[in-house]
Amino acid sequence: MKLFFWQNTNSIHQSAFFNALANVNGYEVTLIITEALSAKRVSMGWKEPVLTGVKVVSAADFVNNWQSIIDANSGVDCIHVFSGIAAFPGVHQAFKYAVARKCIIGVLSEPMDERGWKGKLRMLRGYVHKMQYGKKIAFLLGIGGQAVRQYQQWGYAPRQIFHWAYTIERLAGKQQERPANQLFKLAFVGSMIHRKGYDLLIQALESIGNDAAFSADFYCVEQANKEQALAVQNASSLKEKLRLLDFLPNEVMRERIAAYDLLVLPSRHDGWGAVISEALMAGTPVLVSKFCGSSVFINKNAAFLGEVIEDCSVAGIASLLQNCMKQGTVTDEQRQLIKNWAGANISGEAMAGYFSQIVHYVHSTDHNNKPYTAWSK
């Protein structure tokens, strides 16, 4: 089976899946990218991952080769998976051509932002795409519960819709050791933008007060926002309890996360929130906003992973933070329990196995045994 993934970039949050998928017997995996990694992502510590066993068609090669790739691989032994519908110009160009060639097609996407009048237009466009392409798409991979709900709302058949998640490479380094009786340490990793809710978290911590025993590190500073970060730091009553730090290279950041007792992502809107996947793979519990796609991981069957912020007000966040602090620092046993769950459910190997089930299901005439992820059952 030949598998072709058409994406705008080669992402660090899919490399574990691609590397694992390439190891599945009988699969030939190709990643076609249409754009170089943006300067913004580079400033946040990202770099293009090295994929093993995966043929990568670069953005430079895409221009001249995309059509011939589809022409030569349009049979029943080929599947083409596209990042969104009309999300990225180059990817959408290839998508429409693959539809015309009657290829077996999958779509992988985060949810549309439904906020405001632009959100209403996006949702309307989703209905139009369903009418245009609904019968020509074999399966849809929704990154987060909201993406799945949107597919359902637009009218796609239940047999077409599957939950999906971003995957993170396993940590190669040794887990950092922490001295006993250390302060409760929490971290925020993300841009200093309104959507990410960093301001809500700072206000929640300030409401708890300086008497509480904690430290908070925000990895959010880049060259473009140094003055903003300094102003926020100086204006906060948390003083030395709050540190606004530079973004780190992703592999370094993931190792650093493993030394914290809590990772908090209080986003007002977030398609997924890949840092949640990174934290869980590192064995660190999370507080994650209900508006993040990755909040689907946290349920009654996996309460040890953390909590969902249902009330995203300052008071609501503060209440959950206080509960977490009362529970104390994370033990080695707790951290290993989370890492074991992540390895079994959201690692590259786990997602490659799940994708293989989807491929088998798509090619089967029996639609009574639809595969499900562990967190969506």
N, C-alpha and C positions, 0 to 999 in steps of 0.2 A: 504494500500500500504506500502510495506517495502522498505526503502531506505538505501542503504549501500554506504558509502563514504570511499574509500581506499586512504590513504594519507601517506606521510612519517612522518609528525608530526601533533600534535594538535596545530593549529595556532590561535594566537590572532586575526588574520585578517579574520577569518571565523566563530568565535564563535557566533557573533550576528546572522548570517544566520542560523547556526545549532540550536541555542536556539529558534529562531522564527519558524523554520521549524518543530521542535518537537511539537509546539503548534497548528499546523494545524490539524484539525480534520481528522482522518483516516490515519495519517502517523505514521509509526514506524521507527525511525531514529537510525542508527548505524554508528559510526565512528571507522574505523580500522586503527591504526597507526603502522608503521613499524620501526620507529626510535625514540629515545629520543631527546628532544630539544638539539641542539648543544651548546657547550660552548660559541661559538661566539655569538649566539643569546642571551644567558643568560647575557653575558657581555654588550649587548646593551639594557638591561632592559626588555627583554621578559620573560614570564613564561607561563607554560601551563594553558590555561583557564579552569575554571570549567563550564561544560556544564550541563544544566538542562533538564531533560527529554530525554537525548541522551545516548544510551548505548555506552560506549567507550571500545574498545578492545585494550589493551596496547601493546606496542612493545614486551614485554616479553611473552604475551599470543598469539601474532600473529603467532609465529613460529609453535606452535602445533595446532592452531585452524583455520588457514586461509582456508584450503581446505574444512574442514567440514562446514564452514559458507556458502561457495558457493554451496556445495552439497545439503544442506538443504534449500537453497533459490535461486533456479534457475527457478522458475515459472514466469508466466506472471504478477503476483502480486508483483514482486520484480524488483528493478532497482539498478544496481551497477555502481557507478561513480568513475572513476580512475583519479588520478593526473598524467596526461601526459601519453605518450606511450614511454616505455623504459627510463623514466626519473629517476626512483628509482627502484633498483633491486627487493625488496620485493613486491612493488606495481605491477611491470610489471609481476612478476611471477603469481600473483593472476589474473591479467588482461588476460593473455594467457589462464589460466585455465577456467576463466569465458567465454571466447570466445569459447573454446572447448565444454563447457556445454550449449552453445547457450543462455546465459543470455541476458537480455535487458541491454545494456551497454551505458554509457555516458563517455565522457572524458573531463576533466577540466585542462586547461594549460595556462601558460604564453607563449609569443612568443619565438621562437628560436632566439638566437643571430646570425644574418646573417653576422657579420663582419669577414673579413679575409677568409683564405682558410678553416679554421675550420667551419666557418659559411656556406660555400658552401657545405661542407660535411653534415652538419646538415640538410640543406634544401634538399639535395639528399635523406637523410634518411627519411625525411618526405614523399617524393614520394613513397619510398619503403613501408612505413607503410600504406599509402593509398591503395596501391595494395594488401597488406596483409590483412588489417582489415576494409577497407572502407565500405564494405557491411554489416559488422557485428556490426557497431557502430550506435546506434540510434540517438545520438545527441552529439555535441561538443560545449563546453562552452569556448569561447576565451576570456582570460583576457587581454583586451585592443584591440585597433583597429588593431595593427600589427598581433596579434594572429589570429584574424578573417581573415585578408587578406592572411595569410599563409595557413589557412585551404582552402580558396578559390583557392589559387594558386595550391595547391596540388590536387585539383579536387574533393573535397567533394561537395555533392549536397547542394544547398542553403537551403533546408528544414532541413538539419542536423546542420547548423551552427547558433550559438547564441552568442551575446555579453554577457560578464560577468564581475563582479567586486568584489574586496575584500570588506568586510563589517566590520564596526567598531561599538562597543557597544556605546550606548548613554552615554554622560557624566552625572554622577549621582550628582556631586557636584554643588554648586552654582557658577555661572559665576563670574570670578574675576572682581572687579571694578577697574577702572583706573582713576587717577586724570586728571582734565582738562589740556589742553595745554601741554600734555606730548610729548616727542620726538617720531617720527615715529620709531616703533620697528619692525624689521624683524628677522626671524629665519631660520636656516637651520638645519635639523635633518637627519643625515645619516653618513655613514662611511667615513673616510678620505682616500678614494681611488679614483683613476683617473676616474673610470666609473661614479662616482656620481657628478663630476664637481664642487666640493667645491672650487677648485683653481680658476676656472673661475669666480665664484661669488665673491671671495675675490678681484681678479683683477678688476672686474667691479666696486665694491664698492670703491676701491682705485682710480679708474679713475674719479669717481664722486667728490672725494676730501673731505678733513676734514672740509670744510666750510659748507657742507650740514648738516642739522639737523636730524640725525638718529643714531640709535644704532643697532648693528648686533650681535646676539648670535648664535653661532654654537654649537649644541649639537652633539659632534662627538668624544669625548675623552674616551678611555678605557685604561686599564692597559698596553696593548701592544703598544699603540701609544703615550704615554705621552711625550716622547722626541721629536717625530715628531711634535706634537701639539705645544710644547713650541718653537720649532724652527720656525714654521710658524707664531706664535704669535709675536715673537721677530723681524721677518723679515718684517712684515707688516707695512706700513706707516699709517695705520688706528689708531694705538695706542689704546687708551682706548675705541674707538668706536667699536672695535672688541673684543669679548670674546669667547674663545674656552672652552666649558664647558663639564663636564662629561655627559655621557648618564644617563638618569633617568629611573626608573621603568615606564613601558609603561603607566599605568593609571595616574601617576604623570605627565608624559610628555604631555599627551593629555590635561590635565587641564592647563598646562603651555602654550600650543599653543594658547589657547583661549584668552590669554592676548596680543597677537601680532597682528600687523596690516597687516602682510604679511608673508606667508611661501613660501620659494623659494626652488625649486628642479631643478637644471640646468643640469641634468644627460646627459652624452654622450650616455649612453644606460641604460635602466631600463625596466625590464619586466612589472612592474606596477607602483611602487612607492606608497606604502600604506600610507605613511605619508600625501599624498595629501587627501586621504579619511579621515584620522584623522583630518586634518585641517578643511575640509569642515564640518564635523560633529560637530566641535567646533565653527563654524561660522567665521573662519578666511579665507580671500581671499588668492589666491595662484598665483604664477608664476611657471609654470611647463613646462619643456622641451618637445618639440614635440616628443622626443625619449622615453618618458614615456608613458606606457599604459594608465595611469590615465588622460592623457591630453584629452581623449575622452569626459570628462565631460564638458569641456569648449567650448562653441559654441555660436552662435549669440542669441540663445534663453535663454542662462544663462550667459550673459556677466558679471553679478554682482559677479560671482564666482572667477573671475580673468582673467588671460591671458595665452595663450600658447607662449612659447619662440620659435618662428620659426627660428630666427637667433641666434644660440647658440654661437656666438662669444662674446668676452668680450664687444665689442662695442654694440652689439645687446642687451645683458643682461643689460648693463648700461642704455641704452635708456629706456627700460621698467621700470627699477627701478626708474628712475627719474620721469617718468609719474605717477607711483604709489605714490611716495612721494609728488608730487604736489597735488594729490587728498586728501592728509591729512590722519589723523588717522581714524580708522574705528569707525563708530557710533554704538550705541546699535541697532538701527533700521537695519543697514546694516548687522550686525552680526546675528540678528534674521532672516532676510530674507534668508541668506545662510543656517542657521541651519534648517529652514523650508524646503528649497529645498532638503537638504541632507536627512532629515527624510522621505520625501515623495518619494525619488528616490533611495537612496543607503543605507538605514538602513536595519537591519536584516529582519524586517517585509516586507519592500518593495521587497527585493530580494527573500524572501520565497514565496511571492505572485506571483512573476514572474516565479520562478521555478515551482510552481504548474501549471501555464499556460503551461509551457514547457512539463511537465509530461502529462497533458491532451492532448496536441497537438501530442505527440509521440504515444499515445494510440489511437488517432483518425485516421479515414481514410480520413478525410477532411483536406487537407494541404493548404487550401486557406486562413486560418486565423492564420498565424504564429504570435506568440507573439514577441513583441519588447520591449526593455528597453526605458525609457523616453529619454535617451541621445543619442540613436542610431537611432531614427526615422528620 
